[in-house]
Amino acid sequence: MSFDTGIMEFMTSDMTARVLRLLSLLQTRREWSGADLAERLAVTVRTVRRDIDRLRELGYPVDSARGHAGGYRLASGTDLPPLLLDDDEAVAITVALRTATGSGLSGVEESALRALAKLEQVLPQRLRGRVTALQSSLAGIVWEDRGPRADPALLATLAVTCRDHEIVTFDYTARQGTATPRRAEPCHLVDSGGLWYLVAHDTGKDDWRLFRLDRITNLLPTGRRVPARAVPGDDPAAFVAGRLASARSR
């Protein structure tokens, strides 16, 4: 199997957040024991060994030590395989990361800078200069008060429940400051001007509702999945825009 073929198969089938996290851990420390990696990733040592083998199949040089627990490290003096991006894809990722400060998510700025640094390290030389130039030329306005920020962990959890059509419960604080328990079927997440909204069908009110993520607390997936619902108008962004416009007019 060629490297290009292998990376494409990995990207389409086995590219999980866990394996990416494993690679990130290997890059942050000289050596890891299998037990330590398993604990960090919340998996078994056997799963770690399997994921290490996946990385090796892609050409990532991971050395291992013998023993029950085992030890792993990225081989020194060996270049990591290049990131397979064309010019347009590299530019798109750079712009997205560089403008992440307006995403409305707390803590994203620092993560975006780290991701940009890693991106420049693995890009082919052909693209590295262009991306560096683009990054230095981009600028944004930083407002003193950027408003409420959503929690990235909350956003990630809701994204999974939207995908799986899993009912969730949470407490929602209204504009007046009162919090009430809610039970809803999450459908879509929409970013509007730096504020993130959850479009969901409120089971208690038997109606569609819009929830701001920065006002959601104590989110709990219930494990109960239901058939997918179609948002009124089949356009989540238009639905959010219409509700916001209606609220402003009121």
Phi and psi in degrees as a GROMACS rama.xvg file:
@    title "Ramachandran Plot"
@    xaxis  label "Phi"
@    yaxis  label "Psi"
@TYPE xy
-74.3599  162.235  SER-2
-63.5994  -41.5625  PHE-3
-61.589  -43.4644  ASP-4
-64.7011  -42.2707  THR-5
-63.3047  -42.8548  GLY-6
-66.5782  -35.6676  ILE-7
-68.357  -41.4266  MET-8
-64.6863  -38.584  GLU-9
-65.1851  -43.494  PHE-10
-63.2117  -34.017  MET-11
-89.6508  -20.503  THR-12
-125.141  -44.0377  SER-13
-111.45  4.81207  ASP-14
-77.0743  89.3241  MET-15
-105.909  162.242  THR-16
-62.1503  -31.4985  ALA-17
-65.8074  -42.43  ARG-18
-68.8267  -38.0928  VAL-19
-63.9708  -39.5239  LEU-20
-64.7396  -38.4884  ARG-21
-60.4699  -46.0436  LEU-22
-62.1569  -40.5955  LEU-23
-63.0567  -40.8228  SER-24
-63.5961  -41.855  LEU-25
-63.6405  -26.3647  LEU-26
-82.7148  -14.604  GLN-27
-95.4699  -15.998  THR-28
-140.295  150.805  ARG-29
-63.1824  -42.826  ARG-30
-147.475  142.243  GLU-31
-125.699  141.849  TRP-32
-81.9754  155.451  SER-33
-60.8364  -35.7007  GLY-34
-66.1949  -41.1437  ALA-35
-64.1151  -43.3592  ASP-36
-64.0218  -41.4128  LEU-37
-62.2008  -39.3556  ALA-38
-67.8514  -42.682  GLU-39
-63.4898  -37.7369  ARG-40
-92.1845  -5.68557  LEU-41
60.0304  44.2575  ALA-42
-135.068  -178.604  VAL-43
-86.2705  163.003  THR-44
-63.0677  -34.6788  VAL-45
-62.2334  -40.3214  ARG-46
-64.7894  -38.4719  THR-47
-59.8178  -45.8313  VAL-48
-60.3082  -39.3069  ARG-49
-66.8204  -40.9519  ARG-50
-69.416  -33.7679  ASP-51
-61.8775  -41.4498  ILE-52
-62.5701  -36.4698  ASP-53
-63.776  -42.8923  ARG-54
-63.4916  -39.6112  LEU-55
-65.3139  -37.289  ARG-56
-62.3494  -27.3535  GLU-57
-84.5777  -7.25269  LEU-58
102.314  3.94746  GLY-59
-76.3402  122.673  TYR-60
-80.6256  90.979  PRO-61
-105.159  116.854  VAL-62
-88.0917  149.763  ASP-63
-132.658  150.954  SER-64
-107.143  151.379  ALA-65
-75.6083  162.475  ARG-66
129.668  167.769  GLY-67
-63.6319  -49.5314  HIS-68
-77.2278  -36.7726  ALA-69
76.6206  161.182  GLY-70
-141.069  146.738  GLY-71
-134.992  146.871  TYR-72
-158.393  153.5  ARG-73
-75.3284  131.816  LEU-74
-61.876  134.29  ALA-75
-78.6094  151.131  SER-76
76.9529  10.5601  GLY-77
-120.557  129.107  THR-78
-73.2281  139.323  ASP-79
-72.7694  152.372  LEU-80
-57.8653  143.876  PRO-81
-68.0537  152.311  PRO-82
-77.6105  128.246  LEU-83
-86.7046  88.5172  LEU-84
-130.335  141.34  LEU-85
-86.4594  178.21  ASP-86
-58.4623  -46.9595  ASP-87
-64.4836  -38.9055  ASP-88
-66.5845  -41.3345  GLU-89
-63.5189  -41.8974  ALA-90
-64.6907  -42.9914  VAL-91
-61.9795  -43.1722  ALA-92
-66.7836  -40.8963  ILE-93
-62.9468  -45.0245  THR-94
-62.0497  -43.1693  VAL-95
-62.4439  -43.5675  ALA-96
-70.1349  -40.1947  LEU-97
-66.9439  -30.2321  ARG-98
-98.4088  13.6041  THR-99
-66.2257  -16.3417  ALA-100
-66.029  -17.0809  THR-101
-101.423  18.6244  GLY-102
-77.8108  -16.6035  SER-103
80.0952  14.1587  GLY-104
-113.013  130.125  LEU-105
-69.7997  138.198  SER-106
80.1821  0.609206  GLY-107
-74.7323  -29.629  VAL-108
-56.6411  -50.7368  GLU-109
-65.0532  -40.4019  GLU-110
-63.9521  -37.7846  SER-111
-65.4079  -39.4804  ALA-112
-64.806  -40.7084  LEU-113
-64.4487  -40.3501  ARG-114
-65.4041  -38.3614  ALA-115
-62.7408  -40.6331  LEU-116
-63.3206  -42.3489  ALA-117
-67.5886  -37.4954  LYS-118
-61.3127  -43.3878  LEU-119
-64.8928  -30.4088  GLU-120
-71.6143  -33.7108  GLN-121
-101.946  -5.85363  VAL-122
-70.556  146.017  LEU-123
-59.9935  151.449  PRO-124
-56.6167  -32.3467  GLN-125
-57.6985  -34.4024  ARG-126
-100.825  -17.6101  LEU-127
-61.4587  -43.3229  ARG-128
-64.1122  -39.6252  GLY-129
-66.956  -41.0823  ARG-130
-67.134  -41.1161  VAL-131
-62.266  -42.448  THR-132
-64.4626  -40.4292  ALA-133
-65.2142  -42.1713  LEU-134
-62.4444  -40.7161  GLN-135
-72.769  -20.0443  SER-136
-93.3505  -13.2802  SER-137
-82.9692  144.532  LEU-138
-146.389  161.449  ALA-139
-147.861  161.604  GLY-140
-89.9687  124.432  ILE-141
-103.091  111.885  VAL-142
-83.7622  146.162  TRP-143
-61.5823  -40.1568  GLU-144
-118.2  104.685  ASP-145
-93.8783  5.97641  ARG-146
82.6135  -176.736  GLY-147
-65.8198  148.71  PRO-148
-117.591  138.374  ARG-149
-86.1262  153.909  ALA-150
-83.9612  123.672  ASP-151
-59.7012  -34.4422  PRO-152
-64.771  -39.6301  ALA-153
-64.2461  -43.3731  LEU-154
-60.2057  -43.0528  LEU-155
-65.1756  -42.1774  ALA-156
-64.4397  -43.3259  THR-157
-66.4315  -34.0677  LEU-158
-61.2205  -40.6697  ALA-159
-67.1801  -42.8454  VAL-160
-68.5398  -31.4381  THR-161
-64.9105  -43.1885  CYS-162
-63.8376  -40.9103  ARG-163
-91.8111  -0.591696  ASP-164
54.6219  48.5489  HIS-165
-102.977  127.73  GLU-166
-64.1035  140.63  ILE-167
-126.758  157.085  VAL-168
-120.761  149.54  THR-169
-165.311  167.106  PHE-170
-99.5814  136.653  ASP-171
-124.757  125.989  TYR-172
-94.1297  118.094  THR-173
-74.6517  173.842  ALA-174
-61.7452  -29.4994  ARG-175
-77.6633  -7.98157  GLN-176
99.2261  -1.07204  GLY-177
-89.6982  137.031  THR-178
-105.774  135.313  ALA-179
-131.783  146.58  THR-180
-73.2649  140.07  PRO-181
-129.01  152.594  ARG-182
-133.137  122.835  ARG-183
-147.608  160.05  ALA-184
-100.859  102.895  GLU-185
-70.1139  138.24  PRO-186
-122.26  -46.9417  CYS-187
-147.284  154.843  HIS-188
-115.444  131.1  LEU-189
-130.948  132.438  VAL-190
-97.4372  125.118  ASP-191
-132.743  103.565  SER-192
62.1831  34.768  GLY-193
88.7319  -5.88405  GLY-194
-104.984  134.129  LEU-195
-99.2755  137.512  TRP-196
-124.916  143.987  TYR-197
-102.348  123.241  LEU-198
-93.7161  118.794  VAL-199
-146.544  158.684  ALA-200
-97.2861  112.86  HIS-201
-75.0805  115.003  ASP-202
-71.4144  -29.5114  THR-203
-70.7041  -36.0068  GLY-204
-98.4771  -6.9369  LYS-205
51.6343  48.1453  ASP-206
-156.581  162.553  ASP-207
-77.3068  139.797  TRP-208
-137.325  159.155  ARG-209
-115.693  126.506  LEU-210
-123.349  127.497  PHE-211
-77.7773  132.18  ARG-212
-63.9953  -33.4686  LEU-213
-70.9128  -7.33638  ASP-214
-106.054  3.16085  ARG-215
-95.7711  130.419  ILE-216
-134.913  162.184  THR-217
55.0558  42.4497  ASN-218
-66.792  134.68  LEU-219
-141.855  110.201  LEU-220
-65.4961  138.163  PRO-221
-92.0993  -15.6513  THR-222
85.6783  -6.10545  GLY-223
-93.9651  121.673  ARG-224
-103.516  146.132  ARG-225
-131.152  162.608  VAL-226
-61.0821  148.876  PRO-227
-65.7548  143.347  ALA-228
-108.915  147.578  ARG-229
-92.6436  127.262  ALA-230
-64.0274  139.987  VAL-231
-50.3091  125.275  PRO-232
86.2079  -5.08504  GLY-233
56.4984  25.5223  ASP-234
-140.375  96.087  ASP-235
-57.5435  -41.6451  PRO-236
-63.7033  -42.7769  ALA-237
-66.6771  -35.9213  ALA-238
-62.2948  -45.9287  PHE-239
-64.3042  -44.7509  VAL-240
-59.837  -41.3016  ALA-241
-66.0834  -41.5787  GLY-242
-66.0246  -40.7949  ARG-243
-65.8785  -41.2547  LEU-244
-64.2533  -39.7397  ALA-245
-64.8811  -38.9754  SER-246
-66.5224  -40.7465  ALA-247
-65.4845  -37.8993  ARG-248
-68.105  -32.836  SER-249
